[in-house]
Amino acid sequence: MVTGVPRGRSSRGFRGAVEALGGALLGLLHTRLSLAAVELDEVRQRALERLVIVLVAAVCFAFALLGASALVVVAFWDTNRVAALCILILVYIVVGLLALWRLASRGRTERPPFAETIAQFERDRVWLTGKAGEDR
């Protein structure tokens, strides 16, 4: 069967173009998923580091507060022990509320997870739709 097209190039044409496009899209998807996996690992590492730091700080501060509270109550035991306990409780409530407020305000300023991956997918979409518009 002689068609004038060499045997190695018989798959070129529409099927070859579709296969090349499919391969390119799979390569693009693979790259983007690899980027997402790297970002997921970074987010997980940062969260784990923060959790450990927060737990260590919380335990240390809890012991320090327990000691300081005991010291204040013992110092005022003979005169105003109830007032000393009430003031300590109010101070702890204010500090706790400030910490929660700080945590809530920090969450609004951080970049969302996978921001770079999402931005890359958006750039790919714009590029692909621009290329598709040029072919028409």
For each residue, the residues with C-beta under 8 A, 3 or more apart:
1:
2:
3: 10
4:
5: 9 10 12
6: 9 10
7: 10
8:
9: 5 6 12
10: 3 5 6 7
11: 15 16 19
12: 5 9 16 17
13: 16 17
14: 17 18
15: 11 18 19
16: 11 12 13 19 20
17: 12 13 14 20 21
18: 14 15 21 22
19: 11 15 16 22 23
20: 16 17 23 24
21: 17 18 24 25
22: 18 19 25 26
23: 19 20 26 27
24: 20 21 27 28
25: 21 22 28 29
26: 22 23 29 30
27: 23 24 30 31
28: 24 25 31 32 124
29: 25 26 32 33
30: 26 27 33 34
31: 27 28 34 35
32: 28 29 35 36 117 120 121 124
33: 29 30 36 37
34: 30 31 37 38
35: 31 32 38 39 116 117 120
36: 32 33 39 40 114 117
37: 33 34 40 41
38: 34 35 41 42
39: 35 36 42 43 113 114 116 117
40: 36 37 43 44 113 114
41: 37 38 44 45
42: 38 39 45 46
43: 39 40 46 47 113 114
44: 40 41 47 48
45: 41 42 48 49
46: 42 43 49 50
47: 43 44 50 51
48: 44 45 51 52
49: 45 46 52 53
50: 46 47 53 54
51: 47 48 54 55
52: 48 49 55 56
53: 49 50 56 57
54: 50 51 57 58
55: 51 52 58 59
56: 52 53 59 60
57: 53 54 60 61
58: 54 55 61 62
59: 55 56 62 63
60: 56 57 63 64
61: 57 58 64 65
62: 58 59 65 66
63: 59 60 66 67
64: 60 61 67 68
65: 61 62 68 69 92
66: 62 63 69 70
67: 63 64 70 71
68: 64 65 71 72
69: 65 66 72 73 88
70: 66 67 73 74
71: 67 68 74 75
72: 68 69 75 76 84 88
73: 69 70 76 77 81 84 85 88
74: 70 71 77
75: 71 72 84
76: 72 73 79 80 81 83 84
77: 73 74 81
78: 81
79: 76
80: 76 83 84
81: 73 76 77 78 84 85
82: 85 86
83: 76 80 86 87
84: 72 73 75 76 80 81 87 88
85: 73 81 82 88 89
86: 82 83 89 90
87: 83 84 90 91
88: 69 72 73 84 85 91 92
89: 85 86 92 93
90: 86 87 93 94
91: 87 88 94 95
92: 65 88 89 95 96
93: 89 90 96 97
94: 90 91 97 98
95: 91 92 98 99
96: 92 93 99 100
97: 93 94 100 101
98: 94 95 101 102
99: 95 96 102 103
100: 96 97 103 104
101: 97 98 104 105
102: 98 99 105 106
103: 99 100 106 107
104: 100 101 107 108
105: 101 102 108 109
106: 102 103 109 110
107: 103 104 110
108: 104 105
109: 105 106
110: 106 107
111: 115
112: 115
113: 39 40 43
114: 36 39 40 43 117 118
115: 111 112 118 119
116: 35 39 119 120
117: 32 35 36 39 114 120 121
118: 114 115 121 122
119: 115 116 122 123
120: 32 35 116 117 123 124
121: 32 117 118 124 125
122: 118 119 125 126
123: 119 120 126 127
124: 28 32 120 121 127 128
125: 121 122 128 129
126: 122 123 129 130
127: 123 124 130 131
128: 124 125 131 132
129: 125 126 132 133
130: 126 127 133 134
131: 127 128 134 135
132: 128 129 135 136
133: 129 130 136
134: 130 131
135: 131 132
136: 132 133
